[in-house]
Amino acid sequence: MPFLDLFVLVASGATIFALIVGIFSVYNVRKTRKEISNLINEIRNLMVEESRLTRDLIVEESRLTRELIAKI
């Protein structure tokens, strides 16, 4: 088998491999961005919920403190 035939065979195999890796890397980047976006939204929702719960807890503690002071 002449050198040029071997070179074409290797080059075509490398090209096919590069195309496959390229396609999957694009898919992987899109999937990763989507997952990170979902995680950021989930964290944001958790922070809002925790803020609300903390505010409710402060209000409840304030009410209980006023009742305790009134009883004393």
Predicted model as a PDB file, atoms N, CA, C, CB and O in Angstrom, pLDDT in the B-factor column:
MODEL        1                                                                  
ATOM      1  N   MET A   1       0.848  -1.168   0.000  1.00 72.00           N  
ATOM      2  CA  MET A   1       0.000   0.000   0.000  1.00 72.00           C  
ATOM      3  C   MET A   1       0.898   1.236   0.000  1.00 72.00           C  
ATOM      4  CB  MET A   1      -0.967  -0.005   1.222  1.00 72.00           C  
ATOM      5  O   MET A   1       1.735   1.398   0.888  1.00 72.00           O  
ATOM      6  N   PRO A   2       0.726   2.097  -0.983  1.00 87.00           N  
ATOM      7  CA  PRO A   2       1.572   3.294  -1.067  1.00 87.00           C  
ATOM      8  C   PRO A   2       1.307   4.262   0.090  1.00 87.00           C  
ATOM      9  CB  PRO A   2       1.341   4.008  -2.404  1.00 87.00           C  
ATOM     10  O   PRO A   2       0.272   4.213   0.755  1.00 87.00           O  
ATOM     11  N   PHE A   3       2.280   5.133   0.295  1.00 84.00           N  
ATOM     12  CA  PHE A   3       2.217   6.089   1.387  1.00 84.00           C  
ATOM     13  C   PHE A   3       0.992   6.997   1.277  1.00 84.00           C  
ATOM     14  CB  PHE A   3       3.481   6.923   1.418  1.00 84.00           C  
ATOM     15  O   PHE A   3       0.335   7.271   2.282  1.00 84.00           O  
ATOM     16  N   LEU A   4       0.686   7.457   0.088  1.00 87.00           N  
ATOM     17  CA  LEU A   4      -0.447   8.365  -0.090  1.00 87.00           C  
ATOM     18  C   LEU A   4      -1.763   7.704   0.293  1.00 87.00           C  
ATOM     19  CB  LEU A   4      -0.513   8.849  -1.530  1.00 87.00           C  
ATOM     20  O   LEU A   4      -2.627   8.351   0.884  1.00 87.00           O  
ATOM     21  N   ASP A   5      -1.926   6.447  -0.027  1.00 86.00           N  
ATOM     22  CA  ASP A   5      -3.142   5.721   0.356  1.00 86.00           C  
ATOM     23  C   ASP A   5      -3.247   5.594   1.876  1.00 86.00           C  
ATOM     24  CB  ASP A   5      -3.162   4.325  -0.293  1.00 86.00           C  
ATOM     25  O   ASP A   5      -4.325   5.759   2.446  1.00 86.00           O  
ATOM     26  N   LEU A   6      -2.119   5.298   2.524  1.00 89.00           N  
ATOM     27  CA  LEU A   6      -2.116   5.222   3.988  1.00 89.00           C  
ATOM     28  C   LEU A   6      -2.436   6.578   4.608  1.00 89.00           C  
ATOM     29  CB  LEU A   6      -0.758   4.720   4.495  1.00 89.00           C  
ATOM     30  O   LEU A   6      -3.191   6.674   5.575  1.00 89.00           O  
ATOM     31  N   PHE A   7      -1.845   7.625   4.030  1.00 90.00           N  
ATOM     32  CA  PHE A   7      -2.085   8.975   4.546  1.00 90.00           C  
ATOM     33  C   PHE A   7      -3.559   9.352   4.420  1.00 90.00           C  
ATOM     34  CB  PHE A   7      -1.210   9.999   3.800  1.00 90.00           C  
ATOM     35  O   PHE A   7      -4.126   9.919   5.354  1.00 90.00           O  
ATOM     36  N   VAL A   8      -4.186   9.052   3.295  1.00 91.00           N  
ATOM     37  CA  VAL A   8      -5.610   9.347   3.093  1.00 91.00           C  
ATOM     38  C   VAL A   8      -6.459   8.554   4.071  1.00 91.00           C  
ATOM     39  CB  VAL A   8      -6.034   9.032   1.645  1.00 91.00           C  
ATOM     40  O   VAL A   8      -7.434   9.077   4.611  1.00 91.00           O  
ATOM     41  N   LEU A   9      -6.104   7.305   4.304  1.00 90.00           N  
ATOM     42  CA  LEU A   9      -6.841   6.460   5.226  1.00 90.00           C  
ATOM     43  C   LEU A   9      -6.764   7.015   6.662  1.00 90.00           C  
ATOM     44  CB  LEU A   9      -6.297   5.022   5.173  1.00 90.00           C  
ATOM     45  O   LEU A   9      -7.775   7.103   7.358  1.00 90.00           O  
ATOM     46  N   VAL A  10      -5.568   7.378   7.080  1.00 91.00           N  
ATOM     47  CA  VAL A  10      -5.380   7.924   8.430  1.00 91.00           C  
ATOM     48  C   VAL A  10      -6.071   9.287   8.553  1.00 91.00           C  
ATOM     49  CB  VAL A  10      -3.865   8.056   8.761  1.00 91.00           C  
ATOM     50  O   VAL A  10      -6.727   9.559   9.558  1.00 91.00           O  
ATOM     51  N   ALA A  11      -5.931  10.130   7.551  1.00 93.00           N  
ATOM     52  CA  ALA A  11      -6.539  11.453   7.591  1.00 93.00           C  
ATOM     53  C   ALA A  11      -8.066  11.359   7.616  1.00 93.00           C  
ATOM     54  CB  ALA A  11      -6.081  12.282   6.390  1.00 93.00           C  
ATOM     55  O   ALA A  11      -8.714  12.124   8.329  1.00 93.00           O  
ATOM     56  N   SER A  12      -8.641  10.450   6.862  1.00 93.00           N  
ATOM     57  CA  SER A  12     -10.098  10.320   6.864  1.00 93.00           C  
ATOM     58  C   SER A  12     -10.581   9.765   8.207  1.00 93.00           C  
ATOM     59  CB  SER A  12     -10.564   9.405   5.704  1.00 93.00           C  
ATOM     60  O   SER A  12     -11.619  10.187   8.716  1.00 93.00           O  
ATOM     61  N   GLY A  13      -9.834   8.828   8.776  1.00 92.00           N  
ATOM     62  CA  GLY A  13     -10.205   8.314  10.104  1.00 92.00           C  
ATOM     63  C   GLY A  13     -10.126   9.397  11.168  1.00 92.00           C  
ATOM     64  O   GLY A  13     -10.999   9.490  12.031  1.00 92.00           O  
ATOM     65  N   ALA A  14      -9.082  10.213  11.106  1.00 94.00           N  
ATOM     66  CA  ALA A  14      -8.927  11.312  12.063  1.00 94.00           C  
ATOM     67  C   ALA A  14     -10.032  12.344  11.885  1.00 94.00           C  
ATOM     68  CB  ALA A  14      -7.552  11.979  11.901  1.00 94.00           C  
ATOM     69  O   ALA A  14     -10.519  12.903  12.868  1.00 94.00           O  
ATOM     70  N   THR A  15     -10.428  12.601  10.654  1.00 94.00           N  
ATOM     71  CA  THR A  15     -11.497  13.560  10.386  1.00 94.00           C  
ATOM     72  C   THR A  15     -12.819  13.064  10.954  1.00 94.00           C  
ATOM     73  CB  THR A  15     -11.629  13.813   8.880  1.00 94.00           C  
ATOM     74  O   THR A  15     -13.557  13.827  11.577  1.00 94.00           O  
ATOM     75  N   ILE A  16     -13.115  11.804  10.742  1.00 94.00           N  
ATOM     76  CA  ILE A  16     -14.360  11.234  11.287  1.00 94.00           C  
ATOM     77  C   ILE A  16     -14.340  11.290  12.810  1.00 94.00           C  
ATOM     78  CB  ILE A  16     -14.553   9.769  10.809  1.00 94.00           C  
ATOM     79  O   ILE A  16     -15.337  11.648  13.436  1.00 94.00           O  
ATOM     80  N   PHE A  17     -13.200  10.936  13.403  1.00 94.00           N  
ATOM     81  CA  PHE A  17     -13.076  11.004  14.862  1.00 94.00           C  
ATOM     82  C   PHE A  17     -13.274  12.432  15.359  1.00 94.00           C  
ATOM     83  CB  PHE A  17     -11.704  10.475  15.312  1.00 94.00           C  
ATOM     84  O   PHE A  17     -13.972  12.648  16.350  1.00 94.00           O  
ATOM     85  N   ALA A  18     -12.671  13.408  14.686  1.00 93.00           N  
ATOM     86  CA  ALA A  18     -12.801  14.816  15.081  1.00 93.00           C  
ATOM     87  C   ALA A  18     -14.247  15.291  14.966  1.00 93.00           C  
ATOM     88  CB  ALA A  18     -11.890  15.702  14.218  1.00 93.00           C  
ATOM     89  O   ALA A  18     -14.718  16.041  15.822  1.00 93.00           O  
ATOM     90  N   LEU A  19     -14.946  14.873  13.940  1.00 93.00           N  
ATOM     91  CA  LEU A  19     -16.348  15.248  13.787  1.00 93.00           C  
ATOM     92  C   LEU A  19     -17.199  14.672  14.916  1.00 93.00           C  
ATOM     93  CB  LEU A  19     -16.881  14.774  12.433  1.00 93.00           C  
ATOM     94  O   LEU A  19     -18.051  15.366  15.469  1.00 93.00           O  
ATOM     95  N   ILE A  20     -16.968  13.409  15.256  1.00 94.00           N  
ATOM     96  CA  ILE A  20     -17.731  12.783  16.338  1.00 94.00           C  
ATOM     97  C   ILE A  20     -17.458  13.488  17.658  1.00 94.00           C  
ATOM     98  CB  ILE A  20     -17.387  11.288  16.452  1.00 94.00           C  
ATOM     99  O   ILE A  20     -18.389  13.809  18.396  1.00 94.00           O  
ATOM    100  N   VAL A  21     -16.182  13.730  17.959  1.00 93.00           N  
ATOM    101  CA  VAL A  21     -15.826  14.413  19.208  1.00 93.00           C  
ATOM    102  C   VAL A  21     -16.398  15.827  19.219  1.00 93.00           C  
ATOM    103  CB  VAL A  21     -14.290  14.454  19.390  1.00 93.00           C  
ATOM    104  O   VAL A  21     -16.883  16.286  20.253  1.00 93.00           O  
ATOM    105  N   GLY A  22     -16.350  16.511  18.103  1.00 91.00           N  
ATOM    106  CA  GLY A  22     -16.880  17.871  18.018  1.00 91.00           C  
ATOM    107  C   GLY A  22     -18.376  17.927  18.254  1.00 91.00           C  
ATOM    108  O   GLY A  22     -18.862  18.799  18.974  1.00 91.00           O  
ATOM    109  N   ILE A  23     -19.104  17.010  17.656  1.00 91.00           N  
ATOM    110  CA  ILE A  23     -20.559  16.981  17.820  1.00 91.00           C  
ATOM    111  C   ILE A  23     -20.924  16.712  19.272  1.00 91.00           C  
ATOM    112  CB  ILE A  23     -21.189  15.914  16.908  1.00 91.00           C  
ATOM    113  O   ILE A  23     -21.791  17.382  19.834  1.00 91.00           O  
ATOM    114  N   PHE A  24     -20.261  15.731  19.877  1.00 92.00           N  
ATOM    115  CA  PHE A  24     -20.571  15.412  21.268  1.00 92.00           C  
ATOM    116  C   PHE A  24     -20.133  16.512  22.226  1.00 92.00           C  
ATOM    117  CB  PHE A  24     -19.914  14.109  21.657  1.00 92.00           C  
ATOM    118  O   PHE A  24     -20.768  16.707  23.262  1.00 92.00           O  
ATOM    119  N   SER A  25     -19.062  17.235  21.903  1.00 93.00           N  
ATOM    120  CA  SER A  25     -18.638  18.325  22.780  1.00 93.00           C  
ATOM    121  C   SER A  25     -19.648  19.469  22.737  1.00 93.00           C  
ATOM    122  CB  SER A  25     -17.238  18.831  22.376  1.00 93.00           C  
ATOM    123  O   SER A  25     -19.910  20.092  23.766  1.00 93.00           O  
ATOM    124  N   VAL A  26     -20.213  19.755  21.581  1.00 90.00           N  
ATOM    125  CA  VAL A  26     -21.248  20.790  21.482  1.00 90.00           C  
ATOM    126  C   VAL A  26     -22.475  20.376  22.294  1.00 90.00           C  
ATOM    127  CB  VAL A  26     -21.639  21.040  19.997  1.00 90.00           C  
ATOM    128  O   VAL A  26     -23.041  21.194  23.019  1.00 90.00           O  
ATOM    129  N   TYR A  27     -22.883  19.123  22.177  1.00 90.00           N  
ATOM    130  CA  TYR A  27     -24.016  18.616  22.946  1.00 90.00           C  
ATOM    131  C   TYR A  27     -23.722  18.699  24.443  1.00 90.00           C  
ATOM    132  CB  TYR A  27     -24.339  17.164  22.541  1.00 90.00           C  
ATOM    133  O   TYR A  27     -24.581  19.098  25.229  1.00 90.00           O  
ATOM    134  N   ASN A  28     -22.509  18.320  24.830  1.00 94.00           N  
ATOM    135  CA  ASN A  28     -22.128  18.327  26.231  1.00 94.00           C  
ATOM    136  C   ASN A  28     -22.142  19.752  26.796  1.00 94.00           C  
ATOM    137  CB  ASN A  28     -20.744  17.698  26.406  1.00 94.00           C  
ATOM    138  O   ASN A  28     -22.597  19.960  27.920  1.00 94.00           O  
ATOM    139  N   VAL A  29     -21.655  20.727  26.038  1.00 94.00           N  
ATOM    140  CA  VAL A  29     -21.646  22.123  26.497  1.00 94.00           C  
ATOM    141  C   VAL A  29     -23.069  22.618  26.694  1.00 94.00           C  
ATOM    142  CB  VAL A  29     -20.899  23.030  25.492  1.00 94.00           C  
ATOM    143  O   VAL A  29     -23.361  23.267  27.698  1.00 94.00           O  
ATOM    144  N   ARG A  30     -23.946  22.327  25.765  1.00 93.00           N  
ATOM    145  CA  ARG A  30     -25.339  22.777  25.887  1.00 93.00           C  
ATOM    146  C   ARG A  30     -26.019  22.137  27.080  1.00 93.00           C  
ATOM    147  CB  ARG A  30     -26.120  22.460  24.614  1.00 93.00           C  
ATOM    148  O   ARG A  30     -26.738  22.807  27.820  1.00 93.00           O  
ATOM    149  N   LYS A  31     -25.797  20.843  27.272  1.00 95.00           N  
ATOM    150  CA  LYS A  31     -26.391  20.133  28.405  1.00 95.00           C  
ATOM    151  C   LYS A  31     -25.836  20.672  29.728  1.00 95.00           C  
ATOM    152  CB  LYS A  31     -26.125  18.613  28.289  1.00 95.00           C  
ATOM    153  O   LYS A  31     -26.584  20.836  30.692  1.00 95.00           O  
ATOM    154  N   THR A  32     -24.541  20.945  29.776  1.00 95.00           N  
ATOM    155  CA  THR A  32     -23.921  21.476  30.987  1.00 95.00           C  
ATOM    156  C   THR A  32     -24.465  22.858  31.314  1.00 95.00           C  
ATOM    157  CB  THR A  32     -22.401  21.532  30.830  1.00 95.00           C  
ATOM    158  O   THR A  32     -24.766  23.143  32.473  1.00 95.00           O  
ATOM    159  N   ARG A  33     -24.594  23.715  30.317  1.00 96.00           N  
ATOM    160  CA  ARG A  33     -25.151  25.060  30.552  1.00 96.00           C  
ATOM    161  C   ARG A  33     -26.580  24.968  31.073  1.00 96.00           C  
ATOM    162  CB  ARG A  33     -25.116  25.900  29.255  1.00 96.00           C  
ATOM    163  O   ARG A  33     -26.965  25.717  31.971  1.00 96.00           O  
ATOM    164  N   LYS A  34     -27.360  24.057  30.517  1.00 96.00           N  
ATOM    165  CA  LYS A  34     -28.744  23.887  30.965  1.00 96.00           C  
ATOM    166  C   LYS A  34     -28.775  23.423  32.417  1.00 96.00           C  
ATOM    167  CB  LYS A  34     -29.491  22.879  30.064  1.00 96.00           C  
ATOM    168  O   LYS A  34     -29.572  23.928  33.208  1.00 96.00           O  
ATOM    169  N   GLU A  35     -27.917  22.469  32.777  1.00 97.00           N  
ATOM    170  CA  GLU A  35     -27.875  21.966  34.150  1.00 97.00           C  
ATOM    171  C   GLU A  35     -27.435  23.062  35.124  1.00 97.00           C  
ATOM    172  CB  GLU A  35     -26.926  20.760  34.247  1.00 97.00           C  
ATOM    173  O   GLU A  35     -28.008  23.196  36.206  1.00 97.00           O  
ATOM    174  N   ILE A  36     -26.431  23.838  34.749  1.00 97.00           N  
ATOM    175  CA  ILE A  36     -25.968  24.932  35.613  1.00 97.00           C  
ATOM    176  C   ILE A  36     -27.066  25.964  35.780  1.00 97.00           C  
ATOM    177  CB  ILE A  36     -24.698  25.593  35.034  1.00 97.00           C  
ATOM    178  O   ILE A  36     -27.272  26.474  36.882  1.00 97.00           O  
ATOM    179  N   SER A  37     -27.775  26.280  34.707  1.00 97.00           N  
ATOM    180  CA  SER A  37     -28.882  27.223  34.791  1.00 97.00           C  
ATOM    181  C   SER A  37     -29.969  26.710  35.728  1.00 97.00           C  
ATOM    182  CB  SER A  37     -29.463  27.486  33.405  1.00 97.00           C  
ATOM    183  O   SER A  37     -30.516  27.474  36.523  1.00 97.00           O  
ATOM    184  N   ASN A  38     -30.284  25.419  35.638  1.00 97.00           N  
ATOM    185  CA  ASN A  38     -31.286  24.834  36.536  1.00 97.00           C  
ATOM    186  C   ASN A  38     -30.829  24.897  37.987  1.00 97.00           C  
ATOM    187  CB  ASN A  38     -31.574  23.381  36.142  1.00 97.00           C  
ATOM    188  O   ASN A  38     -31.627  25.197  38.875  1.00 97.00           O  
ATOM    189  N   LEU A  39     -29.558  24.617  38.233  1.00 97.00           N  
ATOM    190  CA  LEU A  39     -29.032  24.682  39.597  1.00 97.00           C  
ATOM    191  C   LEU A  39     -29.070  26.104  40.150  1.00 97.00           C  
ATOM    192  CB  LEU A  39     -27.604  24.150  39.635  1.00 97.00           C  
ATOM    193  O   LEU A  39     -29.402  26.306  41.318  1.00 97.00           O  
ATOM    194  N   ILE A  40     -28.733  27.083  39.321  1.00 98.00           N  
ATOM    195  CA  ILE A  40     -28.778  28.481  39.760  1.00 98.00           C  
ATOM    196  C   ILE A  40     -30.212  28.870  40.108  1.00 98.00           C  
ATOM    197  CB  ILE A  40     -28.213  29.422  38.664  1.00 98.00           C  
ATOM    198  O   ILE A  40     -30.439  29.534  41.119  1.00 98.00           O  
ATOM    199  N   ASN A  41     -31.175  28.471  39.294  1.00 98.00           N  
ATOM    200  CA  ASN A  41     -32.574  28.774  39.585  1.00 98.00           C  
ATOM    201  C   ASN A  41     -33.039  28.089  40.864  1.00 98.00           C  
ATOM    202  CB  ASN A  41     -33.459  28.354  38.418  1.00 98.00           C  
ATOM    203  O   ASN A  41     -33.785  28.674  41.648  1.00 98.00           O  
ATOM    204  N   GLU A  42     -32.605  26.861  41.073  1.00 98.00           N  
ATOM    205  CA  GLU A  42     -32.976  26.134  42.284  1.00 98.00           C  
ATOM    206  C   GLU A  42     -32.385  26.807  43.524  1.00 98.00           C  
ATOM    207  CB  GLU A  42     -32.507  24.671  42.198  1.00 98.00           C  
ATOM    208  O   GLU A  42     -33.063  26.938  44.543  1.00 98.00           O  
ATOM    209  N   ILE A  43     -31.132  27.231  43.437  1.00 98.00           N  
ATOM    210  CA  ILE A  43     -30.500  27.932  44.556  1.00 98.00           C  
ATOM    211  C   ILE A  43     -31.206  29.247  44.828  1.00 98.00           C  
ATOM    212  CB  ILE A  43     -29.013  28.179  44.273  1.00 98.00           C  
ATOM    213  O   ILE A  43     -31.433  29.608  45.983  1.00 98.00           O  
ATOM    214  N   ARG A  44     -31.551  29.962  43.769  1.00 97.00           N  
ATOM    215  CA  ARG A  44     -32.269  31.238  43.923  1.00 97.00           C  
ATOM    216  C   ARG A  44     -33.605  31.014  44.638  1.00 97.00           C  
ATOM    217  CB  ARG A  44     -32.507  31.903  42.537  1.00 97.00           C  
ATOM    218  O   ARG A  44     -33.962  31.769  45.542  1.00 97.00           O  
ATOM    219  N   ASN A  45     -34.336  29.980  44.232  1.00 98.00           N  
ATOM    220  CA  ASN A  45     -35.620  29.678  44.876  1.00 98.00           C  
ATOM    221  C   ASN A  45     -35.433  29.292  46.337  1.00 98.00           C  
ATOM    222  CB  ASN A  45     -36.339  28.551  44.130  1.00 98.00           C  
ATOM    223  O   ASN A  45     -36.221  29.691  47.194  1.00 98.00           O  
ATOM    224  N   LEU A  46     -34.388  28.516  46.621  1.00 97.00           N  
ATOM    225  CA  LEU A  46     -34.108  28.144  48.006  1.00 97.00           C  
ATOM    226  C   LEU A  46     -33.755  29.365  48.860  1.00 97.00           C  
ATOM    227  CB  LEU A  46     -32.970  27.126  48.056  1.00 97.00           C  
ATOM    228  O   LEU A  46     -34.165  29.457  50.017  1.00 97.00           O  
ATOM    229  N   MET A  47     -33.006  30.287  48.294  1.00 98.00           N  
ATOM    230  CA  MET A  47     -32.637  31.500  49.034  1.00 98.00           C  
ATOM    231  C   MET A  47     -33.869  32.348  49.327  1.00 98.00           C  
ATOM    232  CB  MET A  47     -31.603  32.325  48.241  1.00 98.00           C  
ATOM    233  O   MET A  47     -33.998  32.891  50.424  1.00 98.00           O  
ATOM    234  N   VAL A  48     -34.765  32.466  48.370  1.00 97.00           N  
ATOM    235  CA  VAL A  48     -35.994  33.232  48.587  1.00 97.00           C  
ATOM    236  C   VAL A  48     -36.831  32.579  49.680  1.00 97.00           C  
ATOM    237  CB  VAL A  48     -36.811  33.343  47.277  1.00 97.00           C  
ATOM    238  O   VAL A  48     -37.355  33.262  50.561  1.00 97.00           O  
ATOM    239  N   GLU A  49     -36.954  31.260  49.623  1.00 97.00           N  
ATOM    240  CA  GLU A  49     -37.730  30.529  50.632  1.00 97.00           C  
ATOM    241  C   GLU A  49     -37.096  30.662  52.012  1.00 97.00           C  
ATOM    242  CB  GLU A  49     -37.848  29.047  50.250  1.00 97.00           C  
ATOM    243  O   GLU A  49     -37.800  30.880  52.997  1.00 97.00           O  
ATOM    244  N   GLU A  50     -35.778  30.531  52.091  1.00 97.00           N  
ATOM    245  CA  GLU A  50     -35.096  30.680  53.378  1.00 97.00           C  
ATOM    246  C   GLU A  50     -35.248  32.095  53.926  1.00 97.00           C  
ATOM    247  CB  GLU A  50     -33.613  30.332  53.237  1.00 97.00           C  
ATOM    248  O   GLU A  50     -35.391  32.278  55.135  1.00 97.00           O  
ATOM    249  N   SER A  51     -35.218  33.076  53.065  1.00 97.00           N  
ATOM    250  CA  SER A  51     -35.419  34.458  53.491  1.00 97.00           C  
ATOM    251  C   SER A  51     -36.810  34.640  54.082  1.00 97.00           C  
ATOM    252  CB  SER A  51     -35.210  35.421  52.314  1.00 97.00           C  
ATOM    253  O   SER A  51     -36.976  35.284  55.118  1.00 97.00           O  
ATOM    254  N   ARG A  52     -37.799  34.072  53.421  1.00 97.00           N  
ATOM    255  CA  ARG A  52     -39.168  34.162  53.920  1.00 97.00           C  
ATOM    256  C   ARG A  52     -39.306  33.450  55.267  1.00 97.00           C  
ATOM    257  CB  ARG A  52     -40.148  33.563  52.901  1.00 97.00           C  
ATOM    258  O   ARG A  52     -39.924  33.980  56.191  1.00 97.00           O  
ATOM    259  N   LEU A  53     -38.741  32.275  55.376  1.00 97.00           N  
ATOM    260  CA  LEU A  53     -38.813  31.528  56.635  1.00 97.00           C  
ATOM    261  C   LEU A  53     -38.091  32.258  57.760  1.00 97.00           C  
ATOM    262  CB  LEU A  53     -38.221  30.132  56.458  1.00 97.00           C  
ATOM    263  O   LEU A  53     -38.565  32.272  58.896  1.00 97.00           O  
ATOM    264  N   THR A  54     -36.953  32.861  57.454  1.00 97.00           N  
ATOM    265  CA  THR A  54     -36.220  33.626  58.468  1.00 97.00           C  
ATOM    266  C   THR A  54     -37.034  34.823  58.922  1.00 97.00           C  
ATOM    267  CB  THR A  54     -34.858  34.088  57.925  1.00 97.00           C  
ATOM    268  O   THR A  54     -37.098  35.112  60.117  1.00 97.00           O  
ATOM    269  N   ARG A  55     -37.654  35.520  57.990  1.00 97.00           N  
ATOM    270  CA  ARG A  55     -38.493  36.663  58.329  1.00 97.00           C  
ATOM    271  C   ARG A  55     -39.655  36.223  59.222  1.00 97.00           C  
ATOM    272  CB  ARG A  55     -39.021  37.344  57.051  1.00 97.00           C  
ATOM    273  O   ARG A  55     -39.963  36.887  60.211  1.00 97.00           O  
ATOM    274  N   ASP A  56     -40.295  35.117  58.879  1.00 97.00           N  
ATOM    275  CA  ASP A  56     -41.395  34.595  59.697  1.00 97.00           C  
ATOM    276  C   ASP A  56     -40.915  34.216  61.092  1.00 97.00           C  
ATOM    277  CB  ASP A  56     -42.034  33.381  59.018  1.00 97.00           C  
ATOM    278  O   ASP A  56     -41.614  34.447  62.078  1.00 97.00           O  
ATOM    279  N   LEU A  57     -39.727  33.637  61.170  1.00 97.00           N  
ATOM    280  CA  LEU A  57     -39.167  33.255  62.460  1.00 97.00           C  
ATOM    281  C   LEU A  57     -38.874  34.483  63.318  1.00 97.00           C  
ATOM    282  CB  LEU A  57     -37.894  32.434  62.263  1.00 97.00           C  
ATOM    283  O   LEU A  57     -39.134  34.476  64.521  1.00 97.00           O  
ATOM    284  N   ILE A  58     -38.345  35.514  62.719  1.00 97.00           N  
ATOM    285  CA  ILE A  58     -38.066  36.756  63.460  1.00 97.00           C  
ATOM    286  C   ILE A  58     -39.362  37.360  63.981  1.00 97.00           C  
ATOM    287  CB  ILE A  58     -37.323  37.778  62.562  1.00 97.00           C  
ATOM    288  O   ILE A  58     -39.416  37.812  65.125  1.00 97.00           O  
ATOM    289  N   VAL A  59     -40.400  37.375  63.164  1.00 97.00           N  
ATOM    290  CA  VAL A  59     -41.693  37.916  63.594  1.00 97.00           C  
ATOM    291  C   VAL A  59     -42.248  37.089  64.751  1.00 97.00           C  
ATOM    292  CB  VAL A  59     -42.698  37.937  62.415  1.00 97.00           C  
ATOM    293  O   VAL A  59     -42.745  37.649  65.728  1.00 97.00           O  
ATOM    294  N   GLU A  60     -42.170  35.787  64.652  1.00 97.00           N  
ATOM    295  CA  GLU A  60     -42.672  34.905  65.707  1.00 97.00           C  
ATOM    296  C   GLU A  60     -41.884  35.086  67.003  1.00 97.00           C  
ATOM    297  CB  GLU A  60     -42.606  33.442  65.254  1.00 97.00           C  
ATOM    298  O   GLU A  60     -42.466  35.146  68.086  1.00 97.00           O  
ATOM    299  N   GLU A  61     -40.569  35.172  66.889  1.00 97.00           N  
ATOM    300  CA  GLU A  61     -39.746  35.383  68.084  1.00 97.00           C  
ATOM    301  C   GLU A  61     -40.048  36.732  68.716  1.00 97.00           C  
ATOM    302  CB  GLU A  61     -38.254  35.287  67.736  1.00 97.00           C  
ATOM    303  O   GLU A  61     -40.069  36.848  69.941  1.00 97.00           O  
ATOM    304  N   SER A  62     -40.275  37.728  67.920  1.00 96.00           N  
ATOM    305  CA  SER A  62     -40.629  39.054  68.441  1.00 96.00           C  
ATOM    306  C   SER A  62     -41.950  38.988  69.189  1.00 96.00           C  
ATOM    307  CB  SER A  62     -40.713  40.090  67.298  1.00 96.00           C  
ATOM    308  O   SER A  62     -42.082  39.565  70.269  1.00 96.00           O  
ATOM    309  N   ARG A  63     -42.925  38.294  68.629  1.00 96.00           N  
ATOM    310  CA  ARG A  63     -44.226  38.158  69.286  1.00 96.00           C  
ATOM    311  C   ARG A  63     -44.085  37.416  70.612  1.00 96.00           C  
ATOM    312  CB  ARG A  63     -45.219  37.422  68.369  1.00 96.00           C  
ATOM    313  O   ARG A  63     -44.647  37.836  71.623  1.00 96.00           O  
ATOM    314  N   LEU A  64     -43.346  36.330  70.608  1.00 96.00           N  
ATOM    315  CA  LEU A  64     -43.151  35.564  71.832  1.00 96.00           C  
ATOM    316  C   LEU A  64     -42.399  36.375  72.891  1.00 96.00           C  
ATOM    317  CB  LEU A  64     -42.396  34.273  71.527  1.00 96.00           C  
ATOM    318  O   LEU A  64     -42.700  36.276  74.081  1.00 96.00           O  
ATOM    319  N   THR A  65     -41.437  37.165  72.465  1.00 96.00           N  
ATOM    320  CA  THR A  65     -40.691  38.013  73.404  1.00 96.00           C  
ATOM    321  C   THR A  65     -41.610  39.055  74.017  1.00 96.00           C  
ATOM    322  CB  THR A  65     -39.503  38.700  72.699  1.00 96.00           C  
ATOM    323  O   THR A  65     -41.532  39.304  75.220  1.00 96.00           O  
ATOM    324  N   ARG A  66     -42.492  39.682  73.211  1.00 96.00           N  
ATOM    325  CA  ARG A  66     -43.434  40.663  73.756  1.00 96.00           C  
ATOM    326  C   ARG A  66     -44.393  40.013  74.748  1.00 96.00           C  
ATOM    327  CB  ARG A  66     -44.224  41.331  72.623  1.00 96.00           C  
ATOM    328  O   ARG A  66     -44.713  40.602  75.781  1.00 96.00           O  
ATOM    329  N   GLU A  67     -44.856  38.789  74.436  1.00 95.00           N  
ATOM    330  CA  GLU A  67     -45.734  38.090  75.373  1.00 95.00           C  
ATOM    331  C   GLU A  67     -45.020  37.767  76.668  1.00 95.00           C  
ATOM    332  CB  GLU A  67     -46.268  36.816  74.749  1.00 95.00           C  
ATOM    333  O   GLU A  67     -45.607  37.884  77.744  1.00 95.00           O  
ATOM    334  N   LEU A  68     -43.771  37.364  76.584  1.00 95.00           N  
ATOM    335  CA  LEU A  68     -42.999  37.053  77.793  1.00 95.00           C  
ATOM    336  C   LEU A  68     -42.774  38.292  78.638  1.00 95.00           C  
ATOM    337  CB  LEU A  68     -41.658  36.429  77.424  1.00 95.00           C  
ATOM    338  O   LEU A  68     -42.891  38.246  79.863  1.00 95.00           O  
ATOM    339  N   ILE A  69     -42.452  39.389  77.990  1.00 95.00           N  
ATOM    340  CA  ILE A  69     -42.255  40.655  78.726  1.00 95.00           C  
ATOM    341  C   ILE A  69     -43.563  41.096  79.368  1.00 95.00           C  
ATOM    342  CB  ILE A  69     -41.720  41.770  77.782  1.00 95.00           C  
ATOM    343  O   ILE A  69     -43.559  41.591  80.495  1.00 95.00           O  
ATOM    344  N   ALA A  70     -44.677  40.925  78.670  1.00 94.00           N  
ATOM    345  CA  ALA A  70     -45.975  41.322  79.222  1.00 94.00           C  
ATOM    346  C   ALA A  70     -46.318  40.479  80.458  1.00 94.00           C  
ATOM    347  CB  ALA A  70     -47.083  41.179  78.150  1.00 94.00           C  
ATOM    348  O   ALA A  70     -46.931  40.988  81.396  1.00 94.00           O  
ATOM    349  N   LYS A  71     -45.935  39.210  80.468  1.00 91.00           N  
ATOM    350  CA  LYS A  71     -46.228  38.332  81.602  1.00 91.00           C  
ATOM    351  C   LYS A  71     -45.341  38.662  82.811  1.00 91.00           C  
ATOM    352  CB  LYS A  71     -46.037  36.862  81.195  1.00 91.00           C  
ATOM    353  O   LYS A  71     -45.732  38.438  83.957  1.00 91.00           O  
ATOM    354  N   ILE A  72     -44.174  39.181  82.548  1.00 86.00           N  
ATOM    355  CA  ILE A  72     -43.256  39.512  83.648  1.00 86.00           C  
ATOM    356  C   ILE A  72     -43.724  40.808  84.244  1.00 86.00           C  
ATOM    357  CB  ILE A  72     -41.766  39.617  83.168  1.00 86.00           C  
ATOM    358  O   ILE A  72     -43.118  41.306  85.192  1.00 86.00           O  
TER     359      ILE A  72                                                      
ENDMDL                                                                          
END                                                                             
